[in-house]
Amino acid sequence: MVNLSVDLCGLHLDNPVIPASGCFGYGREFAEYYDINCLGSFSFKGTTLSPRFGNPTPRIAETPQGMLNAVGLQNPGVEHVIAHELPEMKNYFHKPVIANVSGFSIDEYVKTCEMLDEQEQVGLIEVNISCPNVHGGGMAFGTSADSAAAVTRAVKAAVKKPVFIKLSPNVTDIASIAKACEDAGADGLSLINTLLGLRLDLRTRKPILANIMGGLSGPAVLPVALRMVYQVYKAVRIPIMGMGGVSCARDVIEMMLCGATAVQIGAANLTDPLACKKIIEQLPAEMEKLGIASLKEIIGGAHS
């Protein structure tokens, strides 16, 4: 009998499979297809201090082996999430969830994280630092080690629950930014977020996305995600949630061998609502084929 369970900063997960923020909403729609309590956990829709309508449409563009999105953090704001989404979630998901937080200033990050930290259902906080710093010229917090550390330090001082910093891949040295977050007190790291990309409509000769550029996700980014998880695992001693292009059980195992303790599934949920359920069901057979008795034992195994 194989063991799928993992531990993430004191949070026990029955398995390492976690739907990624932005691709699973609050889980309600997916709960109509299957009992989502089979999941290790899930990271709910990225939440900001104030409601956001998001970017103008079109927001989605297809690519070979993936997609571009420029949704723009559309969400109802943290007060609505606490008053409505989390209470409703209790009806269909009975495990701790991951609160994904975005912000456009350090104060926004801190206030939103403080509010979600008080919620019983929230097991850990995932801080998305791919947002533009409106007080710093618009450059994303995650592209600078100093800015990433500043957000980490401020959030950690304000909350009690574990804090995972979600890193941007649109940098030259992700390991140095990861180390800066660890030194600033991060309990863990999530990586990677989407890669910046663009597609054109050849009839109009203009970008398809109204936002011009968007985030590339899907199977095409898996090798980049594996490389970055591998590099970060070597640089830090805190746990990693790996993500980026994962679409099957073998991808999960490969991500864990590179150094991930848990694995988030993003775009695959948009093409197949049952993707995470299928991956969880496939994992035991893949583990047996590969002679793996426990997933805990293979974390970072590619480095030994």
ZADOMI-363260 format. One line per field, with one value per residue (C-alpha): x, y, z; residue in one letter. Coordinates in steps of 0.2 Angstrom, whole numbers, padded with zeros to 4 digits, always signed. Each point is the difference from the previous one (the first is absolute). Example, Ala and Ser with C-alpha at 12.3 -4.5 7.8 and 13.67 -1.06 7.14 Angstrom:
! residues 2
xx = [+0062, +0006] .
yy = [-0022, +0017] .
zz = [+0039, -0003] .
residu = [a, s] .
END
This chain:
! residues 304
xx = [+0000, +0008, +0000, -0006, +0000, +0012, +0002, +0001, +0005, -0010, -0015, -0003, -0006, -0007, +0009, +0011, -0013, -0006, -0010, +0009, -0008, -0009, -0004, -0012, -0010, -0006, -0003, -0019, -0001, +0012, -0010, -0014, +0011, +0008, +0003, +0014, +0004, +0012, +0012, +0014, -0006, -0003, +0006, -0016, -0002, +0013, -0007, +0004, -0005, -0013, -0011, +0008, -0010, +0016, +0007, -0010, -0004, +0006, +0010, +0004, +0010, +0004, +0018, +0008, +0000, -0007, -0009, +0003, -0011, -0001, -0015, +0007, -0004, -0019, -0007, -0014, +0013, +0005, -0016, -0011, +0010, +0000, -0019, -0006, +0012, +0009, -0017, -0007, +0016, -0003, -0015, +0011, +0018, +0005, +0019, +0011, +0002, +0013, -0003, +0008, +0003, +0005, +0003, +0007, +0009, +0007, -0014, -0013, +0009, +0001, -0018, -0007, +0011, -0005, -0018, +0002, +0012, -0015, -0011, -0001, -0001, +0017, +0014, +0014, +0002, +0007, +0007, +0000, +0014, -0002, -0010, +0006, +0006, -0010, +0011, +0016, -0003, -0010, +0013, -0006, +0005, +0006, +0013, +0011, +0008, -0002, -0018, -0004, +0008, -0009, -0017, +0005, +0006, -0015, -0013, +0010, -0001, -0019, -0006, +0002, -0003, +0013, +0004, +0005, +0007, -0005, +0014, +0000, +0011, +0002, +0017, +0018, +0004, -0015, +0012, +0006, -0018, -0005, +0015, -0005, -0018, +0007, +0011, -0014, -0010, -0010, -0006, -0001, +0000, -0012, +0007, -0002, -0013, -0003, +0013, -0003, -0006, -0009, -0010, -0006, -0016, +0008, -0016, +0001, +0019, -0004, +0003, -0015, +0000, -0008, +0014, +0013, +0010, -0006, +0006, +0005, -0005, -0003, +0011, +0012, +0007, +0003, +0019, +0002, -0009, +0010, +0016, -0005, -0006, +0016, +0010, -0010, +0001, +0019, +0000, -0013, -0005, -0018, -0014, -0005, -0017, +0005, -0012, +0001, -0006, -0004, -0014, +0003, +0006, +0017, +0002, -0004, +0014, +0012, -0004, +0002, +0017, +0006, -0004, -0019, -0009, -0017, -0005, -0013, -0010, -0006, -0004, -0004, -0016, -0006, +0001, -0007, -0009, +0004, +0019, +0005, -0011, +0007, +0018, -0003, -0008, +0015, +0013, +0000, +0003, +0014, +0008, +0000, +0007, +0014, +0003, -0005, -0008, -0003, +0000, +0009, +0015, +0003, -0001, +0016, +0005, +0008, +0013, +0007] .
yy = [+0000, +0016, +0016, +0016, +0012, +0014, +0014, +0018, +0011, -0009, -0002, -0019, -0004, -0016, +0002, +0014, +0005, +0018, +0009, +0017, +0017, +0007, -0017, -0006, +0015, -0004, -0019, +0002, -0004, -0015, -0007, -0003, -0012, -0010, +0000, +0013, -0006, -0013, +0015, +0003, +0018, +0014, +0018, +0011, +0014, +0014, +0013, +0018, +0013, +0008, -0008, +0000, -0001, -0006, +0004, +0003, -0014, -0010, -0007, -0018, -0005, -0018, -0006, -0016, -0011, +0014, +0016, +0019, +0009, +0018, -0001, +0014, -0007, +0001, -0004, +0007, +0006, -0007, +0006, -0009, -0016, +0000, +0004, -0012, -0011, -0008, -0004, -0008, -0010, -0009, -0009, -0009, +0001, -0006, +0002, +0016, +0010, +0011, +0019, +0008, +0018, +0014, +0019, +0015, +0007, -0008, +0007, -0008, -0017, +0002, +0005, -0014, -0013, +0006, -0003, -0017, -0006, +0002, -0012, -0018, -0008, +0007, -0012, +0011, +0016, +0001, +0017, +0004, +0012, +0001, +0016, +0017, +0011, +0016, +0010, -0007, +0005, -0015, -0014, -0016, -0003, -0017, +0006, +0008, -0010, +0016, +0002, -0018, +0000, +0016, -0008, -0016, +0009, +0011, -0014, -0012, +0013, +0002, -0018, -0016, -0013, -0007, +0012, -0007, +0013, -0003, +0004, +0007, -0009, +0016, +0003, -0004, -0008, -0008, -0009, +0017, +0007, -0017, +0002, +0018, -0006, -0013, +0012, +0012, -0014, -0009, -0017, -0007, +0005, -0003, -0001, +0004, +0013, +0002, +0005, +0016, -0002, +0007, -0006, +0010, -0001, -0001, +0007, +0016, -0001, +0005, -0009, -0012, +0005, +0017, +0002, -0004, -0012, -0014, -0015, -0016, -0016, -0018, -0015, +0011, +0008, -0016, -0002, +0018, -0003, -0016, +0010, +0014, -0012, -0009, +0015, +0007, -0016, +0001, +0018, -0001, -0011, +0004, -0011, +0004, -0002, -0003, +0004, +0004, -0011, -0015, -0011, -0018, -0011, -0002, +0019, +0001, -0013, +0009, +0016, -0008, -0007, +0017, +0006, +0004, -0006, +0003, +0003, +0012, -0003, +0015, +0000, -0018, +0003, +0012, -0013, -0015, +0004, -0017, +0002, +0000, -0014, -0011, +0005, -0006, -0016, -0003, +0003, -0017, -0009, +0011, -0001, -0019, +0000, +0011, -0009, +0014, -0005, +0018, +0017, +0008, -0010, +0006, +0019, +0007, -0017, +0006, +0009, -0015] .
zz = [+0000, -0005, +0010, -0009, +0015, +0003, +0013, -0004, +0014, +0013, -0012, -0004, -0017, -0005, -0017, -0008, -0013, +0001, -0013, -0003, +0003, -0015, -0007, +0013, +0006, +0017, -0004, -0002, -0018, +0001, +0015, -0012, -0010, +0014, +0019, +0001, +0018, -0009, -0003, +0011, +0001, -0013, -0002, -0002, -0012, +0002, +0012, +0002, +0013, -0011, -0014, -0017, -0017, -0009, -0017, -0016, -0011, -0009, +0014, -0006, -0015, -0005, -0004, -0004, +0016, +0010, +0002, +0003, +0013, +0005, +0012, +0011, +0018, -0002, +0017, +0012, +0013, +0017, +0010, -0012, +0000, +0019, +0001, -0014, -0008, +0015, +0009, -0016, -0002, +0016, -0008, -0013, +0006, +0017, +0001, +0002, -0016, -0006, -0001, -0015, +0002, -0012, +0003, -0008, +0016, +0015, +0011, -0011, +0001, +0019, +0003, -0011, +0007, +0018, -0004, -0008, +0014, +0012, -0010, +0007, -0017, -0006, +0003, -0008, -0009, -0018, -0004, -0019, -0003, -0018, +0002, -0006, +0015, -0003, +0012, -0008, -0019, -0004, +0000, +0007, +0018, -0005, -0012, +0014, +0014, +0011, -0004, +0002, +0017, +0005, -0003, +0009, +0015, +0002, -0003, +0012, +0014, -0002, -0001, +0010, -0013, -0012, -0014, -0018, -0012, -0018, -0012, -0017, -0013, -0010, +0008, -0004, +0017, +0009, +0013, +0007, +0002, +0008, +0012, +0004, +0005, +0011, +0009, +0002, +0009, -0013, +0006, -0018, -0019, -0014, -0018, -0014, -0004, -0019, -0013, -0009, -0018, -0015, -0015, -0016, -0010, -0018, -0007, +0010, +0003, +0018, +0016, +0004, +0018, +0005, +0013, -0015, +0011, +0011, +0011, -0009, +0009, -0005, -0005, -0010, +0016, +0010, -0004, +0005, +0017, +0003, -0003, +0012, +0014, -0002, +0002, +0015, +0009, +0000, +0006, +0015, +0014, +0001, -0009, -0018, -0008, -0019, -0014, -0019, -0014, +0012, -0008, +0005, +0014, -0007, -0001, +0019, +0004, -0011, +0008, +0017, -0005, -0004, +0017, +0002, +0016, -0008, -0018, -0007, -0015, -0010, -0019, +0000, +0010, -0014, -0013, +0011, +0016, +0006, -0003, +0019, +0004, -0014, +0006, +0018, -0007, -0011, +0013, +0009, -0016, -0006, +0017, -0001, -0018, +0006, +0017, +0011, +0016, +0007, -0008, +0015, -0004, -0018, +0004, -0008, -0005, -0016, +0010, +0009] .
residu = [m, v, n, l, s, v, d, l, c, g, l, h, l, d, n, p, v, i, p, a, s, g, c, f, g, y, g, r, e, f, a, e, y, y, d, i, n, c, l, g, s, f, s, f, k, g, t, t, l, s, p, r, f, g, n, p, t, p, r, i, a, e, t, p, q, g, m, l, n, a, v, g, l, q, n, p, g, v, e, h, v, i, a, h, e, l, p, e, m, k, n, y, f, h, k, p, v, i, a, n, v, s, g, f, s, i, d, e, y, v, k, t, c, e, m, l, d, e, q, e, q, v, g, l, i, e, v, n, i, s, c, p, n, v, h, g, g, g, m, a, f, g, t, s, a, d, s, a, a, a, v, t, r, a, v, k, a, a, v, k, k, p, v, f, i, k, l, s, p, n, v, t, d, i, a, s, i, a, k, a, c, e, d, a, g, a, d, g, l, s, l, i, n, t, l, l, g, l, r, l, d, l, r, t, r, k, p, i, l, a, n, i, m, g, g, l, s, g, p, a, v, l, p, v, a, l, r, m, v, y, q, v, y, k, a, v, r, i, p, i, m, g, m, g, g, v, s, c, a, r, d, v, i, e, m, m, l, c, g, a, t, a, v, q, i, g, a, a, n, l, t, d, p, l, a, c, k, k, i, i, e, q, l, p, a, e, m, e, k, l, g, i, a, s, l, k, e, i, i, g, g, a, h, s] .
END
